[in-house]
Amino acid sequence: MQLTTVSDSELLMQFRNPATKEKAYTSIIKKYQEKLYWHVRRMVIEHEDANDVLQNVFIRVWNGLENFREDSQLYTWLYRIATNETLTFLEQKKKRTTVSISDDDSGLSNTIKADKDFDGNKIEWKLQLAIQQLPEKQRIVFQLRYYDEMPYEEMSRVLETSEGALKASYHHAVKKIEDYLKNN
């Protein structure tokens, strides 16, 4: 059975059957792992942190999937868990380092600059630095829209925020990124 042809509904039915539960869970992970990894990685920057968060995401998925009511798409539910786990991770990291949010943001920028592949003249690096300058909510909205091409309606369910607020956040984020790219 090919992964791309198996629908989320079918995977959920298989998950609810004790005989195929683990196989279905593995298929769900394989189907969404890469997208979720990059969603998390863009927020936490470091590969090791992204892997740690992703492990927590998949533990929560395993523990909660049986109670998933299918009020939203599986994809939306997974992104909500990944977003919440990432935000929790970032909060805990801030508390551990006991620095202000602006110091933490510059820390993320320094992490990008310290990357061995960093070249300050490349536009993709400048874009990453610009994104790190955004407030947390704008950064998440921008990443979901720009990288994941998530529609506002879907994003509204993931972030539990109105579409209008998300559009405004995205607009402000784009403006700040444009300004950063013009001035740096």
N, C-alpha and C positions, 0 to 999 in steps of 0.2 A: 504494500500500500504506500503510495507516494504521499509525502507530507503536504505538498502544495494542493493536492486534490481533496484532502480531508478537511471538511469544514469544522469550524469551532463547535458547532452544535453536535456533530458526530464525535468529536474529541471529548466533549463534556459528557455525552451519553456513555462513552467508553470509560471515562473516569469514574462514573457512578456505578459501574459494574465491577465488583471486587476482583473478578478474573482478569480484567484488562486495565485496572486502575493505574498501575505503575507504568505500563506501556503508554497509556494515554497521557500521563503526566510528562513522561520523557518527550513525547511528541509535541506537547504544548511548549515545553522548554526549548526544544530545537526550533520550533516555528517562530518564537518571539525573542529568543535569547540575544541575538545580535542587535535588533532594534532597541531592546531595553538596555543593553550594555551601552550603546552609544548615547542614548538618552541620559543615562546616569553619568557616564564619563564626561559629557560636556558640562555637567554641573559640578562635578567633584575634581575634574582635571586629571588626577593621577590614576593610572591603570590599576594599581593595587587597591586603592580606595573604591574604584568602580566595581572591582571583583568582590570586595567585601560587602558592599551594598547589595549587589546582585544576588549574592548568596542569601542575604536576609530577605530579599524580595521573594526568591523562590521558596524559602521556608514558609513565609507568610502565604504564598499561593497554595502550597501543599496543605497547610492547615485550614485555609479558608475556602478552597475550591468546592468542597462538598456543599457548602452553604451558599455558593454563588447562585443568585436568583435569576440571573439573565435579564435583569432590568436594563442593563446596558450591554454593549458588545464585550466580549472577553478581552479584546484589545484595549478598550477603554478602562476596564477594571484593572488590568495588568499595569497600565500606565499610571493609574491613580496610586496603586501600591508602590510602584517604583518611584514616583514623585514624592510621596509621603516618606518613604524610607530614606530617600536622598536628603530631603529637608531635615529629617531627624538626625541623620549622620552629620550634616553640616552644622546643626545646632550643637550637637555633642562635641564636635571638633572645636567649635568656637569656645565652648565652656572649658574644655581641656587646656586650650592654649591661653585662656583668659585674656584675650585681646579684644579690642573694639571691632565692630563690623568693618570699618574702613581699613583697619590694619589687616584683617583677614582677607579682604578683597585684594589688597596690594600683595598679600602673601600668595594668592592664587596667580596674580600677574607675575610675581617673581618665579613661581613654579614653572609657568609657561616659558619665561625668559631663560630659565636654567636648563630647559630641555636641550639635549645635545643636537637636535635637529632644528632648533630655533634659528631663524634668519629674520631679523627685524625688518628687512626690506620686502619680504614676501607679504602680499596682501592677506593671505589666509591667517598668518600669524597676527597681523595688525587687527584683523577682524576678531580673532580670539581675545586679544588684549582689550579691544573695545567692548566686547560682550562681558568681560569680567568687571568692567567699570560700572555696569548697570546694577540697579537695585535688584535684589533677589527675585522678586515677582516678575519684573520686566525681563530679567535674564531667562527665566523659565518659559515665559510666554513667547519670547523671541525664538528660543531654541525649539520649542514644540512647533511653532509656525514655520520657521525658516528651514530647519533641518529635517523635521519629521513631516512637514507639509500637512499638519493636522488642521482640519477645518475648525472654525471657531465653535461650532455646535458641539463637536466632540471634545474640544479643549474645555468647554464649559462644564462638561460632565466630569472630566478628569480632575480639574482644579476646583470644581464646585463654586464657580464664579459666573456672573452674567456675561453673555456674549459682548455686550456693550463695553463693560469694564475691560475685557480681554482685548478688544479692538483698540481701545484707548491706550492700554499698556503697550501693545505692539507698536502703535503709532509713535508713542514717546520713545520707545526703545530704538526704533529705526532712526528717529531724529538724532538721538544721542550718539548712536553708532556713526551716522553720517558726519556729525560734528567732530567726533573723535578722529575719524579717518582723514578728514580735511586738515585737521590741526596737528597731526602727529606723523 
